[in-house]
């Protein structure tokens, strides 16, 4: 199973932000095994979009994504995300040992569009989205409004090599004026769902 998850935007949260719950305890989340995930990954990642997040309470970032892959590598369940070096989120994913990817019900589509249209360098995207941050036992951010959360431990990182891109991909980057993407492969440690 594979699908592209693309980074579109990001968010930084100030230390003074008090909109967060501190843990996931006593919430509606149910943990499942990766092989129990019952979702069309092509719809989930490409059509529905998701949020990639990294950081800790008081210093985190979020961005809408539409490229990625789910599968198995080195006998481990993995999720791969791609983040342009020009995105603010890249700093957080690069720095942290873990990242999360969350999906939302259709009713939050406008919030996901908003997150894809602004930069965390310029405004408090968490506040603007209306989402409420919760944190896993590892301190990774997820969102109360989400219905799927996947927490990953980074196991491989590599930036795209310009010399290996075909002309079509080189043109894609030239037209958009953004930095090449970095591939982050994360071993899936936890998957939580809400019914």
C-alpha positions as CSV (number, residue, x, y, z in Angstrom):
1,X,0.0,0.0,0.0
2,X,1.4,3.3,-0.9
3,X,0.2,6.9,-1.4
4,X,1.8,10.3,-1.6
5,X,1.4,12.7,1.4
6,X,2.7,16.2,0.6
7,X,3.5,18.9,3.0
8,X,1.5,22.0,2.4
9,X,1.8,24.2,5.5
10,X,2.8,24.3,9.1
11,X,2.3,25.9,12.5
12,X,4.2,27.0,15.6
13,X,2.6,27.2,19.0
14,X,3.7,29.7,21.7
15,X,4.6,28.5,25.2
16,X,1.8,30.5,26.6
17,X,-0.8,28.7,24.6
18,X,-3.3,27.1,27.0
19,X,-5.6,25.3,24.5
20,X,-3.9,22.0,25.0
21,X,-4.9,18.9,27.0
22,X,-1.8,17.4,28.6
23,X,-2.4,13.7,27.8
24,X,-4.7,11.3,26.0
25,X,-5.8,9.6,29.2
26,X,-9.5,9.1,29.6
27,X,-10.2,10.2,26.1
28,X,-12.2,8.5,23.4
29,X,-9.2,7.0,21.7
30,X,-8.8,3.2,21.1
31,X,-5.4,1.8,20.2
32,X,-5.3,-0.7,17.3
33,X,-2.5,-2.7,15.6
34,X,-1.3,-1.5,12.2
35,X,-2.8,-4.5,10.5
36,X,-6.2,-3.6,11.9
37,X,-6.3,-0.2,10.2
38,X,-9.4,-0.3,8.0
39,X,-9.0,2.6,5.7
40,X,-8.5,3.3,2.0
41,X,-5.1,4.9,2.2
42,X,-5.4,6.5,-1.3
43,X,-8.5,8.4,-0.1
44,X,-7.1,9.0,3.4
45,X,-3.9,10.6,2.2
46,X,-4.6,12.0,-1.2
47,X,-8.2,13.1,-1.2
48,X,-9.0,13.7,2.5
49,X,-5.6,15.2,3.5
50,X,-4.1,14.8,7.0
51,X,-2.0,16.8,9.4
52,X,1.6,16.1,10.1
53,X,2.8,17.3,13.5
54,X,6.1,17.3,15.3
55,X,7.4,18.9,18.5
56,X,6.5,19.0,22.2
57,X,4.0,20.9,24.3
58,X,4.8,24.6,23.9
59,X,7.0,24.1,20.8
60,X,5.3,22.3,18.0
61,X,4.3,22.6,14.4
62,X,1.6,21.3,12.2
63,X,1.0,21.2,8.4
64,X,-1.6,19.8,6.0
65,X,-0.2,16.9,3.9
66,X,-1.3,15.0,0.8
67,X,1.7,12.8,0.0
68,X,2.9,9.7,1.8
69,X,3.2,6.0,2.0
70,X,2.1,3.3,4.4
71,X,3.7,-0.2,4.2
72,X,6.4,-2.5,5.5
73,X,10.1,-1.9,5.5
74,X,12.8,-3.9,7.4
75,X,9.9,-6.0,8.7
76,X,8.4,-3.0,10.5
77,X,5.1,-1.2,9.8
78,X,6.1,2.2,8.5
79,X,4.6,5.5,7.4
80,X,6.6,7.8,5.1
81,X,6.1,11.5,4.8
82,X,7.7,14.2,2.6
83,X,8.5,17.7,3.8
84,X,10.0,20.5,1.6
85,X,13.1,22.1,3.1
86,X,11.4,25.5,2.6
87,X,8.6,24.5,5.0
88,X,8.8,25.6,8.6
89,X,7.6,22.2,9.7
90,X,10.8,20.6,8.3
91,X,12.7,22.1,11.3
92,X,10.5,20.3,13.8
93,X,10.4,17.0,12.0
94,X,14.2,17.1,11.5
95,X,14.8,17.9,15.2
96,X,12.4,15.5,16.8
97,X,12.7,11.7,17.1
98,X,9.0,11.2,16.4
99,X,6.1,12.7,14.3
100,X,2.4,12.1,14.1
101,X,-0.1,12.1,11.3
102,X,-3.8,12.6,12.1
103,X,-7.0,12.4,10.0
104,X,-10.2,14.2,10.6
105,X,-13.9,13.8,9.8
106,X,-15.3,15.7,6.8
107,X,-16.7,18.5,9.0
108,X,-13.1,19.8,9.6
109,X,-12.3,20.2,5.9
110,X,-12.3,24.0,6.1
111,X,-9.9,23.9,9.0
112,X,-7.6,21.7,6.9
113,X,-7.8,24.1,4.0
114,X,-7.0,27.0,6.4
115,X,-3.9,25.1,7.6
116,X,-2.8,24.6,4.0
117,X,-3.1,28.3,3.2
118,X,-1.1,30.0,6.0
119,X,2.4,29.6,7.5
120,X,3.2,29.0,11.2
121,X,6.0,31.5,10.7
122,X,3.4,34.2,10.3
123,X,0.5,33.3,12.6
124,X,-0.7,30.9,15.3
125,X,-2.2,28.2,13.1
126,X,-3.4,26.1,16.0
127,X,-5.5,28.9,17.3
128,X,-6.8,29.7,13.8
129,X,-7.7,26.1,13.1
130,X,-9.7,25.7,16.3
131,X,-8.1,22.3,17.0
132,X,-7.3,21.2,20.5
133,X,-3.9,19.6,21.0
134,X,-3.5,16.4,23.1
135,X,-0.2,14.7,23.7
136,X,0.7,11.0,23.6
137,X,2.7,9.3,26.4
138,X,5.8,10.1,24.3
139,X,4.8,13.8,24.2
140,X,3.8,13.9,20.5
141,X,1.0,16.2,19.5
142,X,-2.3,14.9,18.1
143,X,-5.8,16.5,18.1
144,X,-9.0,16.0,20.0
145,X,-11.1,16.6,16.9
146,X,-9.3,13.9,14.8
147,X,-10.6,10.4,14.3
148,X,-7.3,8.7,13.5
149,X,-3.8,9.3,14.9
150,X,-0.6,7.6,13.9
151,X,2.6,8.1,16.0
152,X,5.9,7.2,14.4
153,X,9.5,7.0,15.5
154,X,11.9,8.2,12.8
155,X,14.1,5.4,11.4
156,X,15.4,6.9,8.1
157,X,15.8,10.4,6.7
158,X,17.0,11.4,3.2
159,X,16.7,14.6,1.1
160,X,15.8,14.2,-2.5
161,X,18.8,14.4,-4.8
162,X,18.3,17.0,-7.6
163,X,20.6,15.0,-9.9
164,X,18.3,11.9,-9.7
165,X,15.1,13.8,-10.5
166,X,13.6,13.4,-14.0
167,X,12.9,16.6,-15.9
168,X,9.2,16.5,-15.1
169,X,10.0,16.6,-11.3
170,X,12.7,19.3,-11.8
171,X,10.1,21.4,-13.6
172,X,7.6,20.8,-10.8
173,X,10.0,22.3,-8.3
174,X,11.0,25.2,-10.6
175,X,7.3,26.1,-11.1
176,X,6.6,26.2,-7.4
177,X,9.8,27.8,-6.2
178,X,10.1,25.5,-3.2
179,X,13.0,23.5,-1.7
180,X,13.4,19.8,-2.4
181,X,11.6,17.4,-0.2
182,X,13.1,15.4,2.7
183,X,11.8,11.8,3.0
184,X,11.1,10.8,6.6
185,X,10.3,7.1,7.2
186,X,8.8,6.4,10.6
187,X,8.2,3.1,12.3
188,X,4.6,3.0,13.4
189,X,4.6,2.8,17.2
190,X,0.9,3.5,17.8
191,X,-2.4,3.9,15.9
192,X,-5.4,5.3,17.7
193,X,-8.9,5.6,16.3
194,X,-12.2,7.0,17.4
195,X,-15.5,5.5,16.4
